[in-house]
Amino acid sequence: MSHHESLVTIGSDPREQEDRRLRDRMSRIRRRLVVVSGKGGVGKSTAAANLAVALSSHGRRVGLLDVDIHGPSIPKILGCEGASLDSDGQSILPAGVRDRLAVMSVGFLIGNKTDAVIWRGPMKFKVIQQFLSDVAWGDLDYLVVDCPPGTGDEPLSIAQLVGRPAAAVVVTTPQELAVADVRRCISFCRKAELGIAGVLENMSGYVCPQCGAHTDLFGTGGGERLAEEMAVPFLGRIPIDPRVVGCGDAGTCLLEAHPDSPASQGYLALARNLDQQEDFWRDSPTDAFLSQGLPR
């Protein structure tokens, strides 16, 4: 047993043992970043994967947890769909997919690509709890969590279980149709007592890889206006790069395949920005769990 882990008294309440194990795991994680969006199709999983890779490229130890239970994309984006999970006899070992980057996803547990995951809320909660407490994350600088769009079971469970300090990276695209739903996502974070690192405007213009010309396909500035309206930080813009499609299909992050592209440089800047927000992290609540009264 690691010196980080607490002894569990034989015969104690199983629920207390679960809570203790969760606290022990989370106590070894310095910061948590929860990537959320009120709208689907805004590139949230791509942003989460590239952010995790960017943080690890800065020398940080990173875990990437995919809790998009009905549509796990992280294994495909990072080229680890065929990863097999091992165990040390007591814990599940996450898939080590890059230097300083380990991944856990429900996608690793689905045997057939055509299988649908049909789970109700309590089952989702239990699986997410196990991903946090039964996976041997070890000592991490960051745990990046990719949540499904919306404000349902998965992001709520993460907000209640992941501990603190934790902050949401709220992803939107520039047009008002997306911004309207993301506005509600920010309200969700506040009600769930989840800190907000800021708003990221994804797909913010198209930069031609050949000539560098910039075109605002979906308008521009929606994310920045939303951040100002809701009084949260604006984290910057990530332009569209059509090569992200080929990279995702090939299982390679854009940041790895085209590190000099404007989008890749945007992810690197985002990682630096989040890593250097010492005042924000210092003022965030620590060692707080909101798991009382949750479904089991």
Secondary structure, 3 states (H helix, E strand, C coil): CCCCCCCCCCCCCHHHHHHHHHHHHHCCEEEEEEEECCCCCCCHHHHHHHHHHHHHHCCCCEEEEECCCCCCCHHHHCCCCCCCCEECCCCEECEEEECCEEEEEHHHHCCCCCCCCCCCHHHHHHHHHHHHHCECCCCEEEEEEECCCCCCHHHHHHHHHCCCCEEEEEEECCCHHHHHHHHHHHHHHHHCCCEEEEEEEEEEEEECCCCCCEECCCCCCHHHHHHHHHCCCEEEEEEECCHHHHHHHHCCCHHHHCCCCHHHHHHHHHHHHHHCCHHHHHHCCCCCCCCCCCCC
